[in-house]
Amino acid sequence: MTSFHIITIFPEALEGYFDSSILKRARESKLIKIKFHNPRDFAKDKHRTTDDKPFGGGPGMVMKVEPIVKTIESILKAKRSLNPKNTKIIFFSPAGKQFTQKLAKNFAKKYDNLILVCGRYEGIDARVEKVIKNLKFKIENLSVGPFVLTGGELPAAIIIDAVSRHIPGVLGKKESLEDERGIGIPVYTRPEVFEYPPPRRGKKSKKYRVPKTLMTGHHKKIEEWRKNRAK
């Protein structure tokens, strides 16, 4: 079973997504485990503060080092099976390495535990990464695209979704993976003919048909048709 540990001060932002559809079934079948860890639980003051003003001045706030480090530490202590070989800790940054389908497949195959640290505001105190490196765990700074988001929760959801698809049993059939059948292939379902706008007296409508090849039942021709349209 692959375990995903999400460090976030807004767990409610993701709970609904992971509790629906394919990922919900994968969790119920114990193919994957998704657990939230809130740094506020490790803040010292009564307000559970996890951010402060940046040294050197500037706009915005920075997530404090201690709550994040203690959260990571609690995960490592609770999961005695965690070790540097089967665990990767992920940070998110627009300047990070581009996350790809190849990486998703590699993560699913290589790691039993992924710890995803969701930053907020102006980012996370840089000393967090230094502490983790001293603990001998692997860190990966990843980007899900050439843009800036308000936090790491959406990138975390993207990575968990993409990685989970490569875990045997999550999709049910291996052929459901796009890299097994090709990416970007047009797909169709009933009705065979769709008219739009709907036929009305005195108004013309256009008929949109399913490609004839897909209606032939000729498996070799269908596979060739799909192969020619894969990206």
VMD Tcl script that draws the C-alpha trace (Angstrom):
set ca {
  {0.00 0.00 0.00}
  {1.27 3.45 -0.90}
  {0.87 6.10 1.79}
  {0.48 9.80 1.01}
  {1.07 12.22 3.88}
  {-0.19 15.75 3.20}
  {1.14 18.53 5.41}
  {-1.31 21.43 5.15}
  {-3.00 24.03 7.34}
  {-6.14 23.65 5.18}
  {-6.98 19.91 5.10}
  {-10.63 20.71 4.42}
  {-9.62 22.03 1.00}
  {-8.82 18.49 -0.18}
  {-10.85 16.07 1.93}
  {-13.85 16.11 -0.41}
  {-11.80 15.36 -3.50}
  {-10.07 12.34 -1.98}
  {-13.37 11.03 -0.62}
  {-14.97 10.55 -4.03}
  {-14.81 8.37 -7.13}
  {-11.73 6.28 -7.95}
  {-9.54 7.55 -5.12}
  {-12.25 6.83 -2.57}
  {-12.51 3.24 -3.81}
  {-8.72 2.90 -3.76}
  {-8.65 4.05 -0.13}
  {-11.47 1.69 0.87}
  {-9.65 -1.18 -0.86}
  {-6.47 -0.25 1.03}
  {-4.52 0.24 -2.18}
  {-3.57 3.74 -1.05}
  {-3.62 5.62 2.22}
  {-4.09 9.39 2.44}
  {-3.51 11.16 5.72}
  {-3.56 14.85 6.60}
  {-1.14 16.46 9.06}
  {-1.79 20.00 10.27}
  {1.25 22.08 11.36}
  {-1.09 24.10 13.61}
  {-1.13 21.08 15.92}
  {2.56 21.73 16.60}
  {2.41 25.50 17.06}
  {3.30 26.71 20.56}
  {1.01 29.72 21.04}
  {-2.72 29.73 21.80}
  {-3.51 31.07 18.32}
  {-1.73 28.09 16.70}
  {0.37 30.43 14.58}
  {2.24 28.87 11.67}
  {3.47 32.00 9.85}
  {5.37 35.22 10.59}
  {6.88 38.26 8.87}
  {9.96 37.63 6.71}
  {13.41 38.67 7.92}
  {14.81 41.39 5.65}
  {11.39 42.87 5.08}
  {9.05 42.47 2.16}
  {5.37 41.72 1.60}
  {3.47 38.71 2.81}
  {4.16 36.09 5.45}
  {6.45 33.07 5.66}
  {5.55 29.68 7.11}
  {7.54 29.07 10.29}
  {10.23 26.41 10.44}
  {9.35 24.76 13.77}
  {5.72 23.67 13.12}
  {6.67 22.20 9.75}
  {9.73 20.36 11.06}
  {7.79 18.97 14.02}
  {5.02 17.79 11.71}
  {7.49 15.95 9.49}
  {9.22 14.55 12.57}
  {5.90 13.21 13.90}
  {5.28 11.36 10.61}
  {8.73 9.82 10.61}
  {8.39 8.69 14.23}
  {4.87 7.31 13.85}
  {5.77 5.30 10.75}
  {8.74 3.21 11.84}
  {8.85 1.62 8.39}
  {9.78 4.95 6.84}
  {13.33 5.09 5.60}
  {15.20 7.16 2.99}
  {14.98 4.37 0.40}
  {11.21 4.09 0.18}
  {10.26 7.64 1.16}
  {10.33 10.93 -0.73}
  {9.49 14.36 0.68}
  {8.03 16.79 -1.84}
  {7.95 20.57 -1.78}
  {6.17 22.69 -4.37}
  {7.67 25.62 -6.25}
  {7.10 27.25 -9.67}
  {10.89 26.99 -10.04}
  {10.91 23.27 -9.22}
  {11.32 20.28 -11.52}
  {8.37 19.82 -13.89}
  {6.10 16.99 -12.74}
  {5.41 14.56 -15.59}
  {3.67 11.28 -16.33}
  {7.08 9.60 -16.26}
  {7.71 10.89 -12.72}
  {4.25 9.75 -11.61}
  {4.98 6.24 -12.84}
  {8.41 6.26 -11.20}
  {7.03 7.44 -7.83}
  {4.36 4.70 -7.85}
  {6.95 2.04 -8.53}
  {9.76 3.26 -6.28}
  {8.21 4.82 -3.15}
  {5.90 3.43 -0.48}
  {5.61 6.81 1.24}
  {5.26 10.30 -0.20}
  {5.22 13.28 2.15}
  {3.82 16.37 0.44}
  {4.51 19.70 2.12}
  {1.96 22.33 1.10}
  {3.36 25.81 1.45}
  {1.31 29.01 1.69}
  {1.79 32.76 1.52}
  {5.35 33.72 0.48}
  {6.66 30.21 1.04}
  {8.27 28.03 3.72}
  {11.29 28.98 5.83}
  {14.29 27.64 3.87}
  {15.72 25.97 6.97}
  {13.06 23.24 6.76}
  {14.80 21.72 3.74}
  {18.18 21.86 5.49}
  {16.80 19.97 8.49}
  {15.31 17.27 6.26}
  {18.56 16.84 4.36}
  {20.36 16.34 7.66}
  {17.90 13.54 8.39}
  {19.10 11.89 5.15}
  {15.70 11.92 3.45}
  {15.25 12.73 -0.23}
  {13.66 16.06 -1.13}
  {12.12 16.91 -4.49}
  {11.04 20.44 -5.42}
  {8.29 20.02 -8.00}
  {6.21 22.30 -10.20}
  {2.90 21.33 -11.78}
  {3.14 24.13 -14.33}
  {4.69 27.50 -15.23}
  {2.43 29.52 -12.94}
  {2.05 30.54 -9.30}
  {-0.74 29.23 -7.04}
  {-1.87 30.42 -3.62}
  {-0.77 27.18 -1.97}
  {0.49 23.65 -2.43}
  {-2.83 21.88 -1.89}
  {-3.82 21.69 -5.58}
  {-0.36 20.45 -6.67}
  {-0.54 17.82 -3.91}
  {-3.92 16.62 -5.21}
  {-2.57 16.47 -8.77}
  {0.44 14.39 -7.76}
  {-1.56 11.99 -5.59}
  {-4.11 11.49 -8.38}
  {-1.44 10.97 -11.06}
  {0.68 8.61 -8.96}
  {-2.29 6.58 -7.71}
  {-3.33 5.75 -11.28}
  {-0.09 3.78 -11.67}
  {-0.65 1.67 -8.56}
  {-1.91 -1.80 -9.59}
  {-5.63 -2.21 -8.97}
  {-6.54 1.48 -8.61}
  {-7.95 1.76 -12.14}
  {-9.09 -1.84 -12.33}
  {-7.50 -2.50 -15.72}
  {-3.96 -1.75 -16.85}
  {-5.36 -0.76 -20.26}
  {-7.09 2.22 -18.63}
  {-3.73 3.99 -18.39}
  {-3.23 6.50 -21.19}
  {0.42 5.53 -21.66}
  {-0.74 1.97 -22.37}
  {-3.21 2.95 -25.09}
  {-2.00 6.41 -26.12}
  {-2.66 9.95 -24.93}
  {-5.07 12.38 -26.56}
  {-7.12 9.85 -28.55}
  {-10.66 11.13 -29.30}
  {-13.37 9.06 -27.60}
  {-17.08 8.65 -28.39}
  {-20.20 7.06 -26.88}
  {-23.94 6.93 -27.60}
  {-25.78 8.35 -29.45}
  {-24.20 7.48 -32.78}
  {-25.59 10.69 -34.29}
  {-25.95 13.92 -32.30}
  {-27.91 16.79 -33.85}
  {-27.29 20.35 -32.76}
  {-29.14 22.60 -32.48}
  {-32.00 20.15 -31.78}
  {-34.18 19.67 -34.88}
  {-36.95 22.24 -35.05}
  {-39.45 23.15 -37.72}
  {-37.97 25.72 -40.07}
  {-34.47 25.51 -38.53}
  {-31.51 23.52 -39.74}
  {-29.43 21.35 -37.45}
  {-26.02 19.80 -38.00}
  {-25.38 16.10 -37.52}
  {-22.27 15.07 -35.60}
  {-21.45 11.42 -36.22}
  {-19.18 8.88 -34.60}
  {-16.29 8.00 -36.99}
  {-17.29 5.06 -39.19}
  {-14.17 3.06 -38.30}
  {-15.25 2.81 -34.65}
  {-18.60 1.36 -35.74}
  {-17.14 -1.45 -37.86}
  {-16.20 -3.85 -35.06}
  {-12.95 -4.45 -36.94}
  {-10.45 -4.49 -34.05}
  {-7.32 -4.16 -36.19}
  {-8.67 -1.12 -38.05}
  {-9.87 0.46 -34.79}
  {-6.45 0.01 -33.15}
  {-4.79 1.54 -36.21}
  {-7.25 4.47 -36.13}
  {-6.46 5.10 -32.45}
  {-2.71 4.72 -32.98}
  {-2.74 7.35 -35.72}
  {-4.46 9.83 -33.41}
  {-2.40 9.26 -30.27}
  {-0.17 12.12 -29.19}
}
mol new
graphics top color blue
foreach p $ca { graphics top sphere $p radius 0.5 }
foreach p [lrange $ca 0 end-1] q [lrange $ca 1 end] { graphics top cylinder $p $q radius 0.2 }
display resetview
